[in-house]
Amino acid sequence: MLKYVISIRTRNGQKVDGLLISSHDIAGAEVKVKQMYRNCEILSCEFKQQENKHLETATIEDILTLISK
């Protein structure tokens, strides 16, 4: 699933930034937000890049540092 960062304005006028919603597409993310915050106004919706930590490579120095701790 993809992650989206959404900013909304609630029905009371408060601004909520940084809602992180998982969905297959942007429309699904907006539906989920509308279910949680009824009568809200969606101000922005941005795709969040996922960090893939498994692809990071370790050097010999990194491994030796971990072992010596």
DRENTORKOL-3810 file (N, C-alpha, C; in nm, 4 decimals):
REM DRENTORKOL-3810
@n.u->0.0840; n.v->-0.1185; n.w->0.0000; ca.u->0.0000; ca.v->0.0000; ca.w->0.0000; c.u->0.0881; c.v->0.1242; c.w->0.0000
@n.u->0.0385; n.v->0.2268; n.w->-0.0624; ca.u->0.1089; ca.v->0.3538; ca.w->-0.0689; c.u->0.0682; c.v->0.4409; c.w->0.0492
@n.u->0.1516; n.v->0.5383; n.w->0.0812; ca.u->0.1212; ca.v->0.6287; ca.w->0.1915; c.u->0.1081; c.v->0.7707; c.w->0.1387
@n.u->0.0107; n.v->0.8415; n.w->0.1943; ca.u->-0.0170; ca.v->0.9793; ca.w->0.1541; c.u->-0.0176; c.v->1.0677; c.w->0.2783
@n.u->0.0384; n.v->1.1869; n.w->0.2654; ca.u->0.0353; ca.v->1.2868; ca.w->0.3718; c.u->-0.0707; c.v->1.3882; c.w->0.3337
@n.u->-0.1692; n.v->1.4042; n.w->0.4219; ca.u->-0.2862; ca.v->1.4860; ca.w->0.3904; c.u->-0.3007; c.v->1.5980; c.w->0.4930
@n.u->-0.3355; n.v->1.7162; n.w->0.4455; ca.u->-0.3693; ca.v->1.8305; ca.w->0.5309; c.u->-0.5166; c.v->1.8617; c.w->0.5099
@n.u->-0.5863; n.v->1.8856; n.w->0.6218; ca.u->-0.7301; ca.v->1.9134; ca.w->0.6128; c.u->-0.7671; c.v->2.0338; c.w->0.6984
@n.u->-0.8871; n.v->2.0843; n.w->0.6740; ca.u->-0.9499; ca.v->2.1819; ca.w->0.7620; c.u->-1.0778; c.v->2.1159; c.w->0.8123
@n.u->-1.0904; n.v->2.1034; n.w->0.9448; ca.u->-1.2062; ca.v->2.0365; ca.w->1.0026; c.u->-1.3300; c.v->2.1245; c.w->0.9896
@n.u->-1.4451; n.v->2.0677; n.w->1.0219; ca.u->-1.5693; ca.v->2.1448; ca.w->1.0113; c.u->-1.5723; c.v->2.2606; c.w->1.1105
@n.u->-1.4884; n.v->2.2538; n.w->1.2167; ca.u->-1.4794; ca.v->2.3626; ca.w->1.3141; c.u->-1.3790; c.v->2.4692; c.w->1.2714
@n.u->-1.3073; n.v->2.4460; n.w->1.1621; ca.u->-1.2137; ca.v->2.5439; ca.w->1.1114; c.u->-1.0688; c.v->2.5207; c.w->1.1516
@n.u->-1.0425; n.v->2.4161; n.w->1.2293; ca.u->-0.9045; ca.v->2.3875; ca.w->1.2680; c.u->-0.8301; c.v->2.3226; c.w->1.1527
@n.u->-0.7030; n.v->2.3586; n.w->1.1385; ca.u->-0.6193; ca.v->2.3004; ca.w->1.0346; c.u->-0.5404; c.v->2.1847; c.w->1.0957
@n.u->-0.5438; n.v->2.0699; n.w->1.0285; ca.u->-0.4710; ca.v->1.9513; ca.w->1.0728; c.u->-0.3740; c.v->1.9144; c.w->0.9607
@n.u->-0.2449; n.v->1.9157; n.w->0.9933; ca.u->-0.1411; ca.v->1.8839; ca.w->0.8958; c.u->-0.0796; c.v->1.7488; c.w->0.9282
@n.u->-0.0308; n.v->1.6818; n.w->0.8263; ca.u->0.0506; ca.v->1.5624; ca.w->0.8462; c.u->-0.0242; c.v->1.4351; c.w->0.8775
@n.u->-0.1477; n.v->1.4231; n.w->0.8334; ca.u->-0.2177; ca.v->1.2960; ca.w->0.8503; c.u->-0.1553; c.v->1.1944; c.w->0.7550
@n.u->-0.1119; n.v->1.0823; n.w->0.8065; ca.u->-0.0496; ca.v->0.9794; ca.w->0.7244; c.u->-0.1510; c.v->0.8678; c.w->0.7020
@n.u->-0.1913; n.v->0.8483; n.w->0.5772; ca.u->-0.2957; ca.v->0.7530; ca.w->0.5410; c.u->-0.2393; c.v->0.6522; c.w->0.4423
@n.u->-0.2631; n.v->0.5243; n.w->0.4679; ca.u->-0.2238; ca.v->0.4181; ca.w->0.3752; c.u->-0.3422; c.v->0.3830; c.w->0.2864
@n.u->-0.3170; n.v->0.3753; n.w->0.1558; ca.u->-0.4222; ca.v->0.3409; ca.w->0.0611; c.u->-0.3584; c.v->0.2980; c.w->-0.0701
@n.u->-0.4388; n.v->0.2350; n.w->-0.1554; ca.u->-0.3897; ca.v->0.1914; ca.w->-0.2858; c.u->-0.3807; c.v->0.3063; c.w->-0.3856
@n.u->-0.4648; n.v->0.4097; n.w->-0.3640; ca.u->-0.4612; ca.v->0.5253; ca.w->-0.4531; c.u->-0.5053; c.v->0.6495; c.w->-0.3767
@n.u->-0.4941; n.v->0.7641; n.w->-0.4404; ca.u->-0.5233; ca.v->0.8906; ca.w->-0.3747; c.u->-0.6730; c.v->0.9044; c.w->-0.3421
@n.u->-0.7568; n.v->0.8500; n.w->-0.4269; ca.u->-0.9013; ca.v->0.8568; ca.w->-0.4014; c.u->-0.9381; c.v->0.7771; c.w->-0.2769
@n.u->-0.8770; n.v->0.6618; n.w->-0.2609; ca.u->-0.9023; ca.v->0.5806; ca.w->-0.1418; c.u->-0.8552; c.v->0.6495; c.w->-0.0152
@n.u->-0.7428; n.v->0.7204; n.w->-0.0235; ca.u->-0.6920; ca.v->0.7937; ca.w->0.0927; c.u->-0.7881; c.v->0.9061; c.w->0.1306
@n.u->-0.8403; n.v->0.9741; n.w->0.0314; ca.u->-0.9349; ca.v->1.0817; ca.w->0.0596; c.u->-1.0638; c.v->1.0286; c.w->0.1202
@n.u->-1.1093; n.v->0.9128; n.w->0.0759; ca.u->-1.2298; ca.v->0.8512; ca.w->0.1334; c.u->-1.2070; c.v->0.8171; c.w->0.2803
@n.u->-1.0899; n.v->0.7618; n.w->0.3112; ca.u->-1.0590; ca.v->0.7272; ca.w->0.4504; c.u->-1.0578; c.v->0.8506; c.w->0.5401
@n.u->-1.0006; n.v->0.9588; n.w->0.4898; ca.u->-0.9977; ca.v->1.0818; ca.w->0.5687; c.u->-1.1387; c.v->1.1349; c.w->0.5899
@n.u->-1.2198; n.v->1.1324; n.w->0.4854; ca.u->-1.3576; ca.v->1.1816; ca.w->0.4961; c.u->-1.4395; c.v->1.0974; c.w->0.5945
@n.u->-1.4062; n.v->0.9677; n.w->0.6083; ca.u->-1.4753; ca.v->0.8836; ca.w->0.7050; c.u->-1.4355; c.v->0.9197; c.w->0.8476
@n.u->-1.3082; n.v->0.9535; n.w->0.8673; ca.u->-1.2609; ca.v->0.9871; ca.w->1.0019; c.u->-1.2990; c.v->1.1286; c.w->1.0422
@n.u->-1.2904; n.v->1.2225; n.w->0.9484; ca.u->-1.3204; ca.v->1.3632; ca.w->0.9743; c.u->-1.4365; c.v->1.4039; c.w->0.8851
@n.u->-1.5569; n.v->1.3849; n.w->0.9334; ca.u->-1.6760; ca.v->1.4163; ca.w->0.8545; c.u->-1.6845; c.v->1.5667; c.w->0.8273
@n.u->-1.7284; n.v->1.5999; n.w->0.7089; ca.u->-1.7467; ca.v->1.7387; ca.w->0.6651; c.u->-1.6173; c.v->1.8196; c.w->0.6674
@n.u->-1.5051; n.v->1.7539; n.w->0.6462; ca.u->-1.3782; ca.v->1.8265; ca.w->0.6418; c.u->-1.3486; c.v->1.8709; c.w->0.4990
@n.u->-1.2550; n.v->1.9633; n.w->0.4870; ca.u->-1.2099; ca.v->2.0107; ca.w->0.3566; c.u->-1.0648; c.v->1.9659; c.w->0.3409
@n.u->-1.0357; n.v->1.8922; n.w->0.2352; ca.u->-0.8996; ca.v->1.8459; ca.w->0.2105; c.u->-0.8222; c.v->1.9584; c.w->0.1426
@n.u->-0.7156; n.v->2.0036; n.w->0.2096; ca.u->-0.6358; ca.v->2.1146; ca.w->0.1582; c.u->-0.5245; c.v->2.0663; c.w->0.0661
@n.u->-0.4589; n.v->1.9566; n.w->0.1039; ca.u->-0.3532; ca.v->1.9018; ca.w->0.0189; c.u->-0.3380; c.v->1.7528; c.w->0.0448
@n.u->-0.2921; n.v->1.6837; n.w->-0.0574; ca.u->-0.2695; ca.v->1.5404; ca.w->-0.0482; c.u->-0.1451; c.v->1.5093; c.w->-0.1302
@n.u->-0.0404; n.v->1.4617; n.w->-0.0622; ca.u->0.0868; ca.v->1.4364; ca.w->-0.1290; c.u->0.1298; c.v->1.2919; c.w->-0.1074
@n.u->0.1886; n.v->1.2353; n.w->-0.2097; ca.u->0.2429; ca.v->1.1000; ca.w->-0.2018; c.u->0.3706; c.v->1.1032; c.w->-0.1194
@n.u->0.3843; n.v->1.0101; n.w->-0.0260; ca.u->0.5052; ca.v->1.0025; ca.w->0.0556; c.u->0.5944; c.v->0.8920; c.w->0.0009
@n.u->0.7189; n.v->0.9277; n.w->-0.0301; ca.u->0.8145; ca.v->0.8284; ca.w->-0.0781; c.u->0.8487; c.v->0.7347; c.w->0.0364
@n.u->0.8479; n.v->0.6067; n.w->0.0078; ca.u->0.8824; ca.v->0.5085; ca.w->0.1085; c.u->1.0319; c.v->0.4866; c.w->0.1082
@n.u->1.0890; n.v->0.4843; n.w->0.2276; ca.u->1.2311; ca.v->0.4595; ca.w->0.2401; c.u->1.2528; c.v->0.3094; c.w->0.2448
@n.u->1.3400; n.v->0.2632; n.w->0.1614; ca.u->1.3687; ca.v->0.1203; ca.w->0.1574; c.u->1.5006; c.v->0.0960; c.w->0.2306
@n.u->1.4904; n.v->0.0596; n.w->0.3575; ca.u->1.6083; ca.v->0.0430; ca.w->0.4401; c.u->1.6826; c.v->-0.0865; c.w->0.4088
@n.u->1.6180; n.v->-0.1788; n.w->0.3418; ca.u->1.6809; ca.v->-0.3068; ca.w->0.3127; c.u->1.7861; c.v->-0.2966; c.w->0.2030
@n.u->1.7813; n.v->-0.1907; n.w->0.1248; ca.u->1.8754; ca.v->-0.1770; ca.w->0.0152; c.u->2.0048; c.v->-0.1072; c.w->0.0555
@n.u->2.0121; n.v->-0.0599; n.w->0.1805; ca.u->2.1331; ca.v->0.0064; ca.w->0.2247; c.u->2.2454; c.v->-0.0961; c.w->0.2393
@n.u->2.3640; n.v->-0.0575; n.w->0.1975; ca.u->2.4773; ca.v->-0.1478; ca.w->0.2096; c.u->2.5626; c.v->-0.1068; c.w->0.3283
@n.u->2.6190; n.v->-0.2050; n.w->0.3925; ca.u->2.7054; ca.v->-0.1802; ca.w->0.5069; c.u->2.8501; c.v->-0.2038; c.w->0.4660
@n.u->2.9371; n.v->-0.1179; n.w->0.5150; ca.u->3.0791; ca.v->-0.1357; ca.w->0.4883; c.u->3.1408; c.v->-0.2201; c.w->0.5982
@n.u->3.2598; n.v->-0.2647; n.w->0.5762; ca.u->3.3318; ca.v->-0.3440; ca.w->0.6768; c.u->3.3493; c.v->-0.2629; c.w->0.8046
@n.u->3.3770; n.v->-0.1340; n.w->0.7901; ca.u->3.3947; ca.v->-0.0481; ca.w->0.9077; c.u->3.2661; c.v->-0.0403; c.w->0.9900
@n.u->3.1503; n.v->-0.0339; n.w->0.9225; ca.u->3.0225; ca.v->-0.0310; ca.w->0.9937; c.u->3.0017; c.v->-0.1590; c.w->1.0730
@n.u->3.0326; n.v->-0.2723; n.w->1.0137; ca.u->3.0137; ca.v->-0.4002; ca.w->1.0801; c.u->3.1087; c.v->-0.4133; c.w->1.1994
@n.u->3.2326; n.v->-0.3720; n.w->1.1824; ca.u->3.3281; ca.v->-0.3793; ca.w->1.2928; c.u->3.2893; c.v->-0.2865; c.w->1.4068
@n.u->3.2319; n.v->-0.1723; n.w->1.3734; ca.u->3.1858; ca.v->-0.0805; ca.w->1.4767; c.u->3.0720; c.v->-0.1428; c.w->1.5564
@n.u->2.9805; n.v->-0.2101; n.w->1.4893; ca.u->2.8708; ca.v->-0.2767; ca.w->1.5606; c.u->2.9204; c.v->-0.3889; c.w->1.6495
@n.u->3.0176; n.v->-0.4648; n.w->1.6006; ca.u->3.0705; ca.v->-0.5771; ca.w->1.6783; c.u->3.1449; c.v->-0.5278; c.w->1.8013
@n.u->3.2172; n.v->-0.4182; n.w->1.7893; ca.u->3.2992; ca.v->-0.3688; ca.w->1.9008; c.u->3.2171; c.v->-0.3033; c.w->2.0102
@n.u->3.0922; n.v->-0.2706; n.w->1.9849; ca.u->3.0108; ca.v->-0.2047; ca.w->2.0862; c.u->2.9691; c.v->-0.2980; c.w->2.1938
END
